[in-house]
Amino acid sequence: MATKKATSVRKKSYGIKSARKSTRKIDKGYRYKTAGIVAVLFLLTFFSVMTYYHSTVNAYTADKIIKPLPAYYSAGVLTYDQGDKFTLSSNGVDTVAAAKTINTGINTRIIFWNSKSPVLTNSEACTSFASADDETQEGVALRVSKDNKGIVSALTVLKNVYGPTVPATYSGFNVLAWYKDPAGNYSTFSDLGSFPFQSTFIQNGVLAPEPWSLCAKAIGNTLSFISWPANIAEPGWGTPGYSGSVQIPAAYSSGYTGWYFGHITAGKSITYSNLSSGSVAN
């Protein structure tokens, strides 16, 4: 009897041990399954946040970035540092583009134009500009268009702001063609030409006094521009050291005509005067 009892107890012991093993397997499976669910939820949350972030960045709604955006101006955003805000205002003589003091980035680039500006093929834009910060970027824009997502294509003539030496870095101008990136989410650019004007804009070892003036025109498949500092009389089109010319890619056939600002650091501004835009014959 004792032997049978012992055998019975031993069998029961094995039964208890087997149940513990089964419980461990269930526990492990539960933990793995839970971990998998958590990982999936994390990834879903991550991609949701990233999708929201990029949709916010790539929405390029100018009136959310420029507050307020005056009714007499329309605008398009080329690139945007998330969270930064700007103001654009006019007193009837000067137009001021300013970065909010709370901004943290410097890579926002914006084109603006008169809200009543027609779509033109042959057009010209002019301005004079002044800023307390040499690193701000001023310019004009031709054949500007926006798609239904607000992504901007344009031709721009801009003061150079990147380079190894100062003041030479800031004494030239670049002509860029902006277009929708291959993924269709934002604007990017190709360089159509760079024009160093050190002999014009560097005087006695320093940058020439502001305001500087800039005019650019697009006629047919040619973009031309001239620029000069305040202490020099307006030069003629094609004058060496003051002007440049490039061929326009076929994709840029017409659009709005306006102006550009970019790379404004927090609390800084650009003052534009003598803004003009419209059609041109030659």
Rosetta silent file (secondary structure, phi, psi, omega in degrees, C-alpha in Angstrom):
SEQUENCE: MATKKATSVRKKSYGIKSARKSTRKIDKGYRYKTAGIVAVLFLLTFFSVMTYYHSTVNAYTADKIIKPLPAYYSAGVLTYDQGDKFTLSSNGVDTVAAAKTINTGINTRIIFWNSKSPVLTNSEACTSFASADDETQEGVALRVSKDNKGIVSALTVLKNVYGPTVPATYSGFNVLAWYKDPAGNYSTFSDLGSFPFQSTFIQNGVLAPEPWSLCAKAIGNTLSFISWPANIAEPGWGTPGYSGSVQIPAAYSSGYTGWYFGHITAGKSITYSNLSSGSVAN
SCORE:     score description
SCORE:     0.000 S_00000001
   1 L     0.000  -40.193 -178.872    0.000    0.000    0.000 S_00000001
   2 H   -64.571  -38.265 -179.516    2.808    2.388    0.844 S_00000001
   3 H   -64.906  -45.718  178.249    4.454    1.778   -2.486 S_00000001
   4 H   -60.752  -39.743 -179.900    1.270    2.473   -4.415 S_00000001
   5 H   -63.478  -43.300 -179.744    0.683    5.591   -2.342 S_00000001
   6 H   -63.390  -41.039  179.045    4.177    6.811   -3.007 S_00000001
   7 H   -62.559  -41.838  179.454    3.714    6.141   -6.710 S_00000001
   8 H   -62.196  -44.465  178.569    0.438    7.987   -6.657 S_00000001
   9 H   -63.075  -41.837 -179.695    2.010   10.963   -4.916 S_00000001
  10 H   -60.626  -41.031  177.889    4.939   10.905   -7.369 S_00000001
  11 H   -62.898  -41.306  178.464    2.467   10.974  -10.260 S_00000001
  12 H   -63.666  -37.947  179.148    0.688   13.878   -8.682 S_00000001
  13 H   -62.414  -44.848  178.273    4.016   15.651   -8.254 S_00000001
  14 H   -61.314  -35.978  178.824    4.791   15.232  -11.925 S_00000001
  15 H   -63.400  -43.135  178.383    1.341   16.574  -12.678 S_00000001
  16 H   -63.853  -43.513 -179.221    2.000   19.725  -10.636 S_00000001
  17 H   -64.048  -41.486  179.411    5.444   20.187  -12.241 S_00000001
  18 H   -63.674  -40.086  178.239    3.946   19.765  -15.704 S_00000001
  19 H   -62.638  -38.260  178.562    1.292   22.346  -14.911 S_00000001
  20 H   -64.099  -42.748  177.704    4.010   24.798  -13.820 S_00000001
  21 H   -59.983  -44.515 -179.528    5.853   24.252  -17.097 S_00000001
  22 H   -60.610  -41.452  179.032    2.659   24.879  -19.020 S_00000001
  23 H   -62.248  -41.906  179.217    2.039   28.047  -17.013 S_00000001
  24 H   -61.315  -42.683  179.324    5.554   29.285  -17.786 S_00000001
  25 H   -61.163  -43.122  178.128    4.977   28.659  -21.492 S_00000001
  26 H   -63.049  -43.279  179.742    1.722   30.583  -21.347 S_00000001
  27 H   -60.534  -46.285 -179.685    3.414   33.396  -19.407 S_00000001
  28 H   -63.206  -44.865  179.148    6.255   33.597  -21.908 S_00000001
  29 H   -60.968  -40.025  178.813    3.871   33.521  -24.831 S_00000001
  30 H   -63.315  -44.092 -179.334    1.776   36.250  -23.228 S_00000001
  31 H   -63.567  -43.633 -179.902    4.847   38.364  -22.593 S_00000001
  32 H   -63.340  -43.330 -179.715    6.070   37.952  -26.161 S_00000001
  33 H   -63.561  -42.964  178.610    2.636   38.691  -27.549 S_00000001
  34 H   -62.972  -43.803  178.918    2.287   41.743  -25.313 S_00000001
  35 H   -60.951  -39.336  178.540    5.731   42.964  -26.282 S_00000001
  36 H   -64.232  -43.204  178.349    4.790   42.558  -29.942 S_00000001
  37 H   -62.079  -44.242  178.949    1.582   44.514  -29.469 S_00000001
  38 H   -60.506  -43.502 -179.779    3.461   47.273  -27.651 S_00000001
  39 H   -62.428  -43.844  179.351    6.062   47.406  -30.436 S_00000001
  40 H   -63.226  -44.706  178.205    3.361   47.635  -33.104 S_00000001
  41 H   -61.152  -39.894  177.826    1.538   50.355  -31.176 S_00000001
  42 H   -61.392  -46.386 -178.648    4.802   52.233  -30.760 S_00000001
  43 H   -64.769  -40.698  178.082    5.531   52.034  -34.474 S_00000001
  44 H   -62.043  -43.424  178.027    2.010   53.102  -35.356 S_00000001
  45 H   -63.684  -43.830 -179.167    2.270   56.041  -32.981 S_00000001
  46 H   -59.658  -48.938 -177.416    5.723   56.938  -34.291 S_00000001
  47 H   -69.965  -30.621  175.888    4.614   56.887  -37.921 S_00000001
  48 H   -64.855  -44.018  178.548    1.445   58.779  -37.066 S_00000001
  49 H   -63.980  -44.593 -179.437    3.500   61.488  -35.389 S_00000001
  50 H   -65.040  -39.296  177.581    5.978   61.571  -38.262 S_00000001
  51 H   -63.090  -42.985  177.429    3.158   61.704  -40.797 S_00000001
  52 H   -62.433  -44.373 -178.687    1.598   64.584  -38.881 S_00000001
  53 H   -59.289  -50.444 -176.917    4.962   66.316  -38.591 S_00000001
  54 H   -69.978  -34.997  178.022    5.737   66.032  -42.279 S_00000001
  55 H   -66.182  -33.966  177.043    2.219   66.907  -43.334 S_00000001
  56 H   -68.004  -45.678  179.989    2.506   70.002  -41.168 S_00000001
  57 H   -63.974  -43.394 -171.768    5.899   70.890  -42.612 S_00000001
  58 H   -88.783   -1.549  174.900    4.903   70.104  -46.162 S_00000001
  59 H   -66.258  -33.599  176.281    1.515   71.793  -46.061 S_00000001
  60 L    51.672   40.761  176.955    3.385   75.049  -46.726 S_00000001
  61 L   -83.337  106.784 -172.063    0.391   77.159  -45.826 S_00000001
  62 H   -60.588  -34.571 -176.439    1.881   80.647  -45.821 S_00000001
  63 H   -72.315  -10.310  173.309   -0.863   82.171  -43.691 S_00000001
  64 H   -89.267  -17.039 -178.563    0.071   79.777  -40.866 S_00000001
  65 H  -100.858  -37.810  176.822    3.699   80.873  -41.011 S_00000001
  66 E  -101.938  111.726 -175.652    3.252   84.579  -41.715 S_00000001
  67 L  -125.911  115.184   -7.750    0.922   86.010  -39.082 S_00000001
  68 L   -84.311  158.047  172.681   -0.862   87.993  -40.215 S_00000001
  69 L   -92.959  112.705 -176.720   -0.415   87.649  -43.969 S_00000001
  70 L   -57.302  145.379 -177.693   -1.621   90.988  -45.386 S_00000001
  71 L   -63.172  -26.366 -177.554   -4.493   90.728  -47.859 S_00000001
  72 L   -81.000   -2.963  175.541   -2.511   92.685  -50.439 S_00000001
  73 E  -121.279  142.675  164.323    0.174   89.967  -50.552 S_00000001
  74 E  -108.634  158.844 -176.024    0.068   86.324  -51.529 S_00000001
  75 E  -149.588  155.053  174.658    2.916   84.047  -50.508 S_00000001
  76 E  -136.113  143.331 -175.532    4.416   80.642  -51.049 S_00000001
  77 E  -102.323  122.442  177.660    6.806   78.733  -48.807 S_00000001
  78 E   -83.734  -53.041  176.470    9.871   77.131  -50.382 S_00000001
  79 E  -139.125  155.485 -172.402   11.431   75.681  -47.216 S_00000001
  80 L  -145.838  128.366  169.646   10.369   75.878  -43.591 S_00000001
  81 L   -86.628  115.786 -172.571   11.970   75.425  -40.182 S_00000001
  82 L   -50.383  128.365  174.893    9.208   73.842  -38.120 S_00000001
  83 L    94.256  -18.558 -177.767    7.593   76.201  -35.622 S_00000001
  84 L   -73.858  147.853 -178.504    9.134   79.449  -36.856 S_00000001
  85 L  -132.275  154.373 -176.025    6.841   82.413  -37.521 S_00000001
  86 E  -139.112  163.672  171.563    7.224   85.670  -39.438 S_00000001
  87 E  -122.503  150.575  177.200    5.507   88.976  -40.048 S_00000001
  88 E  -137.517  118.406 -173.326    5.129   90.810  -43.332 S_00000001
  89 E  -142.347  157.344 -179.864    3.940   94.397  -43.201 S_00000001
  90 E  -140.641  141.633  174.921    3.881   97.550  -45.297 S_00000001
  91 L  -104.515   13.465 -178.524    3.445  101.237  -44.517 S_00000001
  92 L    95.030  -16.369  178.452    2.791  102.095  -48.146 S_00000001
  93 L  -118.591  -52.881 -179.574    6.456  102.888  -48.800 S_00000001
  94 E  -112.363  149.911  172.064    8.484  100.066  -47.261 S_00000001
  95 E  -117.095  130.798 -175.841    7.679   96.407  -46.757 S_00000001
  96 E  -117.225  125.302  171.829    9.277   94.653  -43.781 S_00000001
  97 E  -104.982  123.029 -174.105    9.767   90.897  -43.442 S_00000001
  98 E  -133.075  145.724  176.586   10.653   89.992  -39.853 S_00000001
  99 E   -95.967  136.739  177.842   11.354   86.809  -37.894 S_00000001
 100 L   -61.844  149.656 -177.840    9.703   86.355  -34.512 S_00000001
 101 L   -67.854  -19.238 -178.682   12.044   86.562  -31.528 S_00000001
 102 L   -87.303   -3.830 -178.443   11.038   83.040  -30.430 S_00000001
 103 L   -62.336  150.517  179.247   12.222   81.435  -33.693 S_00000001
 104 L  -118.944  -14.438 -177.716   14.945   78.810  -33.468 S_00000001
 105 L  -108.385  172.848  178.572   15.727   78.137  -37.147 S_00000001
 106 L  -135.868    9.652 -172.057   17.166   80.154  -40.030 S_00000001
 107 L  -106.626   15.903  173.451   16.289   78.079  -43.087 S_00000001
 108 L   -75.451  134.670  178.154   12.788   79.281  -43.910 S_00000001
 109 E  -130.361  129.642 -173.141   12.559   80.691  -47.448 S_00000001
 110 E  -135.231  140.779  171.755    9.456   82.493  -48.694 S_00000001
 111 E  -108.400  137.424  175.300    8.295   84.134  -51.912 S_00000001
 112 E  -133.240  152.803 -178.913    5.658   86.865  -51.802 S_00000001
 113 E  -151.152  162.865  177.850    3.877   88.813  -54.512 S_00000001
 114 E   -61.309  131.192 -176.331    1.084   91.320  -55.010 S_00000001
 115 L   -60.264  -24.699 -179.941   -2.249   89.522  -54.613 S_00000001
 116 L   -95.428    8.546 -179.871   -3.498   91.145  -57.814 S_00000001
 117 L   -63.998  129.558  177.245   -0.415   90.128  -59.784 S_00000001
 118 L   -79.831  164.948  171.628   -1.383   88.443  -63.063 S_00000001
 119 L   -78.421  124.579 -174.217    0.220   85.302  -64.439 S_00000001
 120 E  -128.830  153.302  171.828    2.880   86.513  -66.868 S_00000001
 121 L   -95.844  -54.517  178.294    5.421   85.049  -69.256 S_00000001
 122 L  -100.409  111.356 -173.445    7.599   88.124  -69.828 S_00000001
 123 E  -146.617  166.149  179.822    7.937   89.987  -66.563 S_00000001
 124 E  -140.358  142.543  175.207   10.246   92.044  -64.366 S_00000001
 125 E  -131.216  138.622  179.527   10.613   92.474  -60.598 S_00000001
 126 E  -135.194  155.796  172.700   12.665   95.121  -58.779 S_00000001
 127 E  -166.230  161.882  164.957   13.412   96.117  -55.209 S_00000001
 128 E  -117.134  146.518 -175.525   15.913   97.807  -52.930 S_00000001
 129 E  -142.443  152.518  177.920   16.700   96.108  -49.632 S_00000001
 130 E  -146.314  145.085  179.619   18.485   96.709  -46.356 S_00000001
 131 E  -152.478  150.406  177.569   19.145   94.552  -43.302 S_00000001
 132 L   -80.847   -6.252 -175.187   21.178   94.748  -40.111 S_00000001
 133 L  -125.162  117.641 -178.372   22.339   91.164  -40.652 S_00000001
 134 L   -63.807  -23.032 -175.767   24.499   90.222  -43.658 S_00000001
 135 L   -79.392  -11.817  174.714   23.373   86.589  -43.399 S_00000001
 136 L   -68.091  152.717 -175.734   19.769   87.389  -44.308 S_00000001
 137 E  -119.483  124.113 -179.309   18.926   86.601  -47.899 S_00000001
 138 E  -114.561  156.848  178.777   17.038   88.975  -50.157 S_00000001
 139 E  -179.016 -174.973  175.911   15.904   88.530  -53.729 S_00000001
 140 E  -125.949  162.064 -175.762   13.275   88.627  -56.447 S_00000001
 141 E  -135.968  140.123 -179.482   11.178   85.861  -57.981 S_00000001
 142 E  -129.060  152.609  177.298    9.835   85.262  -61.483 S_00000001
 143 E    49.981   53.131 -178.215    7.396   82.761  -62.986 S_00000001
 144 E   -85.463  134.748  175.116    6.114   81.667  -59.579 S_00000001
 145 E  -143.570  157.620  176.472    3.478   78.940  -59.374 S_00000001
 146 E  -130.248  140.694  175.649    1.934   76.717  -56.698 S_00000001
 147 L   -87.726 -175.315 -175.654    0.370   73.301  -57.091 S_00000001
 148 L   -70.690   -8.083  174.268   -2.745   72.097  -55.260 S_00000001
 149 L   -98.265   -0.678  179.948   -0.599   71.085  -52.268 S_00000001
 150 L    86.055    9.691 -178.260    0.910   74.560  -52.053 S_00000001
 151 L   -82.617  132.233 -167.799    4.339   73.443  -53.280 S_00000001
 152 E   -99.104  137.911  166.569    6.110   76.265  -55.095 S_00000001
 153 E  -115.677  143.517 -176.941    8.021   76.371  -58.370 S_00000001
 154 E  -171.698  163.227  168.017    9.865   79.575  -59.263 S_00000001
 155 E  -108.180  130.575 -178.889   12.942   81.270  -60.635 S_00000001
 156 E  -129.281  146.362  170.183   14.784   83.366  -58.050 S_00000001
 157 E  -116.277  119.231 -168.360   17.714   85.769  -58.047 S_00000001
 158 E  -130.794  145.752  169.986   19.193   85.880  -54.533 S_00000001
 159 E   -65.285  135.648  178.869   22.036   87.461  -52.639 S_00000001
 160 L   -71.028  139.146  179.162   24.584   84.769  -51.799 S_00000001
 161 L  -129.543   -2.718 -179.512   24.825   83.911  -48.099 S_00000001
 162 L  -118.062  132.251  178.997   26.946   80.739  -47.990 S_00000001
 163 L   169.161  167.321 -172.584   30.706   80.623  -48.470 S_00000001
 164 L   -81.857  -20.060 -173.387   34.068   80.391  -46.701 S_00000001
 165 L  -126.133  145.190  177.360   35.139   84.037  -46.693 S_00000001
 166 L  -120.116  136.092    9.290   33.622   87.308  -45.533 S_00000001
 167 L   -90.460    2.294 -175.406   32.781   89.785  -47.002 S_00000001
 168 H   -56.749  -35.081 -179.274   33.241   88.010  -50.349 S_00000001
 169 H   -53.400  -40.993 -171.943   30.495   85.504  -49.469 S_00000001
 170 H   -92.529    7.311 -174.026   27.851   88.230  -49.412 S_00000001
 171 H  -102.471    8.239 -179.505   28.951   90.101  -52.529 S_00000001
 172 E  -120.689  174.314  178.887   27.532   87.746  -55.154 S_00000001
 173 E  -132.146  148.054  179.048   24.170   86.639  -56.493 S_00000001
 174 E  -121.181  143.764  173.764   22.756   83.225  -57.407 S_00000001
 175 E  -109.265  121.684 -176.317   20.023   82.289  -59.865 S_00000001
 176 E  -121.721  146.920  171.681   18.030   79.237  -58.747 S_00000001
 177 E  -109.522  115.728 -179.061   15.235   77.192  -60.277 S_00000001
 178 E   -95.151  140.535 -178.192   12.862   75.859  -57.599 S_00000001
 179 E  -152.896  166.425  178.298   10.741   72.788  -58.295 S_00000001
 180 E   -69.385  133.200  178.038    8.782   70.015  -56.598 S_00000001
 181 L   -65.329  161.466 -176.494   11.043   67.271  -55.236 S_00000001
 182 L   -56.200  -30.200  179.110   10.635   63.790  -56.792 S_00000001
 183 L   -80.387  -12.352  177.447    8.493   62.627  -53.854 S_00000001
 184 L    76.773   26.216 -175.107    6.227   65.641  -54.328 S_00000001
 185 L  -109.670  -16.272 -177.160    6.434   66.815  -50.726 S_00000001
 186 L  -162.668  174.640  177.354    8.421   70.043  -50.805 S_00000001
 187 E   -92.385  141.435  172.219   10.365   72.501  -52.973 S_00000001
 188 E  -135.805  179.485 -173.018   14.005   71.989  -53.855 S_00000001
 189 E  -142.971  161.675  168.697   16.268   73.776  -56.307 S_00000001
 190 E  -123.111  149.247 -176.214   18.921   73.571  -58.975 S_00000001
 191 E   -89.678  118.938  178.993   21.598   76.216  -59.474 S_00000001
 192 E   -91.901  -18.321  179.642   21.337   77.998  -62.823 S_00000001
 193 E   171.044  145.814  177.297   24.274   80.331  -62.242 S_00000001
 194 E  -124.162  139.297 -172.397   26.425   82.118  -59.662 S_00000001
 195 E  -133.201  102.658  177.444   27.799   85.632  -60.128 S_00000001
 196 E   -79.434  125.525 -178.282   30.540   87.035  -57.838 S_00000001
 197 L  -119.486   47.285 -176.338   30.450   90.841  -57.774 S_00000001
 198 H   -60.913  -37.434 -178.099   33.315   91.563  -55.397 S_00000001
 199 H   -66.793  -20.782 -179.145   34.536   94.533  -57.411 S_00000001
 200 H   -95.543  -44.302 -169.825   31.091   96.140  -57.042 S_00000001
 201 H  -102.517   -2.302  171.101   29.932   95.230  -53.551 S_00000001
 202 E  -112.723  118.153 -176.852   33.218   95.210  -51.628 S_00000001
 203 E  -127.901  122.215 -177.015   34.589   98.718  -51.169 S_00000001
 204 L    56.039   36.707  175.073   37.701   99.450  -49.101 S_00000001
 205 L    83.917   -0.719  179.504   37.594   95.902  -47.739 S_00000001
 206 E  -129.770  166.431  179.363   33.999   96.035  -46.476 S_00000001
 207 E   -67.876  142.762  179.300   30.584   95.543  -47.982 S_00000001
 208 L   -61.816  151.864 -177.827   29.141   98.531  -49.825 S_00000001
 209 L   -64.020  146.512  174.939   26.489  100.536  -47.970 S_00000001
 210 L   -91.063  162.548    7.494   22.866   99.488  -48.208 S_00000001
 211 L   -76.442  152.541  169.477   20.279   99.607  -49.567 S_00000001
 212 E   -99.839  148.239  179.664   21.272   97.434  -52.487 S_00000001
 213 E  -112.772  149.472 -176.909   19.026   97.369  -55.538 S_00000001
 214 E  -146.666  130.718  172.238   18.112   94.384  -57.670 S_00000001
 215 E  -130.469  140.323  176.502   16.077   93.983  -60.828 S_00000001
 216 E  -139.719  146.519  178.370   15.467   90.760  -62.759 S_00000001
 217 E  -139.296  146.178  176.182   13.440   90.004  -65.864 S_00000001
 218 E  -117.269  118.718  178.567   12.385   86.871  -67.688 S_00000001
 219 E  -130.642  118.570 -176.872   11.815   87.210  -71.410 S_00000001
 220 L    60.695 -123.829  179.962   11.279   84.097  -73.459 S_00000001
 221 L  -105.629   23.915 -179.607   13.895   81.575  -72.366 S_00000001
 222 E  -125.877  130.748  171.715   16.331   84.115  -70.880 S_00000001
 223 E  -108.608  128.845  177.793   16.537   85.497  -67.334 S_00000001
 224 E  -127.122  153.760  176.927   18.675   88.618  -66.829 S_00000001
 225 E  -150.081  159.411  171.578   19.374   90.734  -63.772 S_00000001
 226 E  -135.676  150.679  177.607   21.285   93.771  -62.547 S_00000001
 227 E  -148.458  147.896 -177.596   22.256   94.799  -59.016 S_00000001
 228 E  -158.638  150.388  178.475   24.036   97.775  -57.503 S_00000001
 229 E   -82.238  170.629 -173.079   24.708   99.389  -54.094 S_00000001
 230 L   -62.671  -29.651 -175.080   23.286  102.700  -52.882 S_00000001
 231 L   -92.542   15.479  177.045   26.417  104.757  -53.654 S_00000001
 232 L  -127.766  139.383  178.142   26.535  103.765  -57.323 S_00000001
 233 L   -66.818  152.312 -179.491   24.209  104.951  -60.080 S_00000001
 234 L   -57.782  124.819 -179.643   21.943  102.361  -61.666 S_00000001
 235 L   -81.560  167.759  175.075   23.965  100.503  -64.309 S_00000001
 236 L   -81.906  156.006  176.843   22.700   99.440  -67.704 S_00000001
 237 L   -59.720  133.420  179.579   21.551   95.893  -68.362 S_00000001
 238 L    90.256   -0.335  179.650   24.496   93.733  -69.286 S_00000001
 239 L   -67.552  124.324  179.959   27.114   95.913  -67.565 S_00000001
 240 L   -58.567  140.969  179.801   29.999   93.653  -66.400 S_00000001
 241 L    86.195   -7.840 -179.027   30.307   93.406  -62.612 S_00000001
 242 L  -129.607   -8.794 -168.459   26.653   94.341  -62.090 S_00000001
 243 E  -140.290  164.092  176.927   24.670   91.902  -64.191 S_00000001
 244 E  -153.916  164.630 -178.838   24.124   88.290  -65.137 S_00000001
 245 E  -151.980  140.616  178.173   22.100   86.173  -67.528 S_00000001
 246 E  -140.238  162.148  174.406   21.035   82.506  -67.694 S_00000001
 247 E   -85.763  139.647 -178.296   18.895   80.261  -69.851 S_00000001
 248 L   -92.039  129.593  175.841   15.506   79.347  -68.386 S_00000001
 249 L   -60.062  149.712 -174.619   14.520   75.654  -68.276 S_00000001
 250 L   -59.789  -26.661 -176.508   11.498   74.819  -70.426 S_00000001
 251 L   -66.211  -19.199 -175.260    9.329   73.930  -67.409 S_00000001
 252 L  -102.052   84.617 -174.157    9.154   77.595  -66.325 S_00000001
 253 L   -96.391  -27.886 -178.686    6.871   79.139  -68.922 S_00000001
 254 L  -167.146  171.321  178.274    4.846   81.651  -66.862 S_00000001
 255 E   160.790 -171.609  177.528    3.763   82.614  -63.352 S_00000001
 256 E   -77.008  163.690 -178.532    3.485   85.337  -60.752 S_00000001
 257 E  -126.032  127.507 -176.633    6.172   87.967  -60.261 S_00000001
 258 E  -163.628 -141.907 -170.327    7.404   89.018  -56.822 S_00000001
 259 E  -138.151  172.694 -170.617   10.111   88.992  -54.200 S_00000001
 260 E  -138.045  144.660  164.448   11.927   86.673  -51.821 S_00000001
 261 E  -140.615  148.484 -179.942   13.201   86.546  -48.248 S_00000001
 262 E  -162.034  163.545  175.421   15.065   83.795  -46.413 S_00000001
 263 L    58.056   38.668  176.667   17.487   82.907  -43.607 S_00000001
 264 L   -87.364  121.903  179.099   16.227   85.615  -41.251 S_00000001
 265 L   -77.048  160.131 -176.415   17.453   84.942  -37.719 S_00000001
 266 L   -52.304  130.724  177.118   15.182   85.452  -34.705 S_00000001
 267 L    82.000   -4.379 -178.599   14.391   89.108  -34.077 S_00000001
 268 L   -97.966  167.865 -178.076   15.962   90.262  -37.358 S_00000001
 269 E  -152.555  165.578  173.424   14.254   91.778  -40.394 S_00000001
 270 E  -123.827  133.316  176.610   14.652   92.900  -43.992 S_00000001
 271 E  -107.110  121.569  178.376   13.286   96.199  -45.234 S_00000001
 272 E  -104.778  136.391  174.079   12.252   96.319  -48.889 S_00000001
 273 E  -131.465  166.579  178.881   11.619   99.581  -50.718 S_00000001
 274 E    54.264   39.614  177.313   10.802  100.484  -54.321 S_00000001
 275 E   -69.084  130.739  175.898    8.981   97.213  -54.859 S_00000001
 276 E  -149.053  147.832  177.112    7.748   96.894  -58.424 S_00000001
 277 E  -156.708  152.423  177.797    6.623   94.039  -60.650 S_00000001
 278 E   163.305 -172.746 -178.004    4.819   93.646  -63.941 S_00000001
 279 E   -75.740  156.140  179.912    5.054   92.789  -67.593 S_00000001
 280 L  -145.113  144.142 -176.429    8.040   93.766  -69.728 S_00000001
 281 L   -91.753  -36.731 -177.399    8.560   93.799  -73.459 S_00000001
 282 L  -157.573    0.000    0.000   12.367   93.600  -73.672 S_00000001
